[in-house]
Amino acid sequence: MADTPANDEHFGRPGVNKGEQAAFPMARVLAVAECGTHAIFAARVGAYSDSEATLAQDLLPAALEPGMLLTADRGFFSYALWRTCIATGADLLWRVRTDTSGPKPQHLQDLPDGTWLAHLHRARPASERNAEPMLVRVIDYTLDTRARDNGDVDAADAAETADDAEAVTYRLFTTMLDPATAPAVDLANSYAQRWEIENTFDELKTHQRGPRVVLRSKSPDLVLQEIWGHLCCHYAIRSLMAQAAEHGGHDPDRVSFTAALRIARQTVSQQGSFPPSAANRSPN
């Protein structure tokens, strides 16, 4: 965003080499998007110093509801956030770490498809010791690291597989406990679709906003307005794409976002003619 004292104080900026700071303040946006349509339907905007976990604690209880299946990568798991999310009634399918810093599920029962039921129980802090354990189904599987060329494996996987250069171990926790209604293979394939959110971020940040484009607003309130404007615009385009795909009998993934964006821009006259500074001017 624009490098102004107000933006810097409110949002902060990342550090770079040798204790220096980046040239521009930055905001952090945490979002929930539909895998099928790539539409972002819930988001929170915070300062650069706000962690994803902090934003998630506020975002997910308001975004989730029964009938949803939320996938998340291993950076999001915590006992507190898992407990918060299951209270919404939504189902969860999250990847967790398999190294020594990962959660330690307590084995209860093996299931016919090779998955198993476990309790999640946090011993620390002391306030958690008496909390009711959470029942989860654990799905363990491995993938060939050569899939990394296709973006299926993140760079941090190598740290967990130092002894096996050709296999990456995945562990998923899910609230969907019945293998008959939610086979392990189907859940593993569903988790793989989580990576489509990276395409959504690319649509929003690279194509819609423009690569390396700095937000023009010079005050925090107008920065937030500008960010939410981008999010609303992306949602509107993705909604139209989903409607067009349904009408034509196609998968929304097969519809080009860049083409839809170009068409939308062609329908807007005098694009960009209302600068944020105009909002602060007194009427004549």
N, C-alpha and C positions, 0 to 999 in steps of 0.2 A: 504494500500500500504506500501511499505518498509519505515521504519522510518529513513529518511535522512533529513538533514537540508533543502535541496532544495525542497523536497516534502512537508515538513512541512510549509515552507514559502509560497509556491504556493497554496496548497490546504487547509491547516489548519486541525484542528482535533476537534472532539466534546469534550465538557466538561463532567465530571462525578461528583460524589459526593464530597462535601467539597472543591469545587474550583479546584480540580485536573483535568487533561486532560487525554483523552484516550491514549492508548499505541501506536496507529498508526494514521498517517494522513488518511483522507478519502476524496474521491471525491463524488459529487452528480451527478447522471445521471437522466435526464428527458427524457422519451421516449413516442412515439406514436406507438401502436401496433394494428394490425388487429384482431378483435374479432374472425373472422372465421378461420384464419390460425395461430394466435399467433405470426406472424412475426413482428418484430420491424423494421419499415421502415423509421423512423426519430428519431433523438436523439440529445441532447446537453449534454456536459460534463462541469461541473463547479466545483468551489471550494466548500468545505463543507458549507461555510457561504452563498453561493448563494441560495436564496429561490426558491421553485418550481415556484412561480409566476414570478420571474425575468427571469428564464430560459424559461418559457412558452411564454413570450412576444417576445422572439427571435425565438423560435422553431416553434410555430404554424403558423405564417404567411407564412413561407417557406414550411411547411409540408402539409397544407390544400389546397384543390382545389374543384371546383364545382363537385357535384355528391357524395361527401363524407358525412357521418354522424358521427360527433365527439361526443362521450360521455365523461363526466368528472364528478368527484365527487365534493362535495360541497366546498372543500378546494380551488378550482381553481377560483370560480366566482369572478369577479370584473367587474364594468361597463366598464372600459377601455379595459380589455381583451376580454369581450364579443363583444364590438364594433370592436376591431381589427380582431376578428375571423369571424364575419359576413361579413366583407369587402372582405374576400377571396372567397365568394360565396358558401362555404360549409354550410351544415345544422348542427345545434347544438342541443344537448340533454344533458343538464347539471342539476345535482342536486344542489339545493341551500338550505341555512339554513332557518329554519322556526321560529327561536327565534328572539329576539329583534335586534340582530346584523345582521340579514339577509336583503336582498334587499326588498324594499317596492314597489311592482308592483301596478300601478294605473289601477283599473278595468275599462274595456271598454265595454265588451260584453260577455254574457254567451253563450256557444255553446251547441248543442244538446246532446253531450256525457258527459256532466258534467264538461268539461274543460272550460276555459275562456280566452279571449284575454285581454292583458294589455299593458300599456306603461311602459317602464323603463326610468326613468328620474332622473338623479343625480343632487341634488341641490348644492352640495359642491364638489370641490372648485368652486369659482365664475365662472371660465372659462367654467364649465360644464353646467351652468344654461341655456345658450342660445343654447346648442347643440340639435339637432333634437332628439326627443324621439325614442326609439327602440321598435318595436312591437314584442311581444312574446306571446306564448300560454302557459298557466299555467296548469299543471296537478298535482292535489293533490290526494293522496291515502294513505292508512295505511296498515301496515303489522304486523302480530302477531310477537312479540319479540321472541317467541320460535323458529322462523326461525334462530335466532342467532347461534343455534347449527350447522347450515349448512353453516355458514359464510355469510349469506345474509344481516346481519345487523352489522354495525360497532359499536365499543364500545362507541363512543361518542353519539350515539342515546339516551342513557339513560338520558343524560342531558336535552334533549328536551322533554322527556316524563315522567317527574317526577310525574305528576298527573295521569298518566295512565300506569300502570306497564305492560300491556299486548299488547299495540299497539304503533307502531312507525309511525310517520307522515312523509311522503315523499312529497317533492315539486320539480317538474321538470320544467325547462324552456326549450322551444324548438322554433326553427324557422319554424317548420313544422306546419302551421296554420290550415290546412284543416282536420277536423276529418274524412271526407270520404276517404281520401287517406292515412291518418296516424292515425288510431284509438288509443285512449288513452291506451287501454290494450296492443296493440302491442308495443307502445312506452315504457310503463312500463317494459314489458318483454325484450325489447331491452336494456334498461338501466341496467337491472340485469346482462346482459352479460359483462358489464364493469369489473366486479370482476374477469373475466378470466385473466386480465393482471397480477393478483397476481400469477397465475400459470406460466405465462411467466417469471416473475422475479425469481420464484423458479427454473425454468429450467436453466436460465442464471447463477444465483448466486450459487445455491446449486449443481446442477448436472454437468453443463458444467465447471464452474470455480472450483468447489469443496467447500464443507462447511468449513468455517473459513480459507480458503486459502488466504494468503496475496499476492498481486501483487508483482512481483519480481523486477520491474524496479525501479531504484534509482534516476531518474531525471524526472521532469514533462513532458518533451517531450516524453520520452519513456513510461511513465505511460499512457499518452493519446494514444500512439500507441497501447499499450497493451489492453486498454479498447475498442478501436475501433476494434481491432482484435477479441475480444470476441463478440462484437456486429455483426460483419460481419460473423463470424463463425455461430452464432445462426441463422442469417438470411438465410445463405446458407442451413443449416440443415432443417429449417422450410420450405423453398422453395421446397426442395426435397420431404419432407413429404407431402406437398400440392399436388405436381405433382403425387406422388404415390397414394394418397387418391383419386384424381380425376380419375386416370387410373383404380382404382379398384372399383369406385363407392361408396366410403365411405366418411363419414364426417372426415375432418382432425383432429377433436377433439378425434377421436377414434384411432388414430395412436399414438403409444408410443414414446415420445421424448427420453427417456432413451435408448430404443432399437435402435432408429435411431442414437443417439450419439455414442453408442457402435459400431455400424457398421461403422460409419464415422471414428472413431479412428482406427479401424482395417485396414483401407485402407491407413493410413498415416504411412510411414516408418520413423524410427528414430525420433519419436515424441519428441519435446522439445530439439533438438540438436543445436538450434541456439539461444544462450542466448542474451539478449538485449545488453550486454556489447560489443558483437562483432561488433555492429554497429558503435562504437566509435574507433575501431582499424584501424590503417593505413594499407593499403595493403602492402604485402611483395614485 
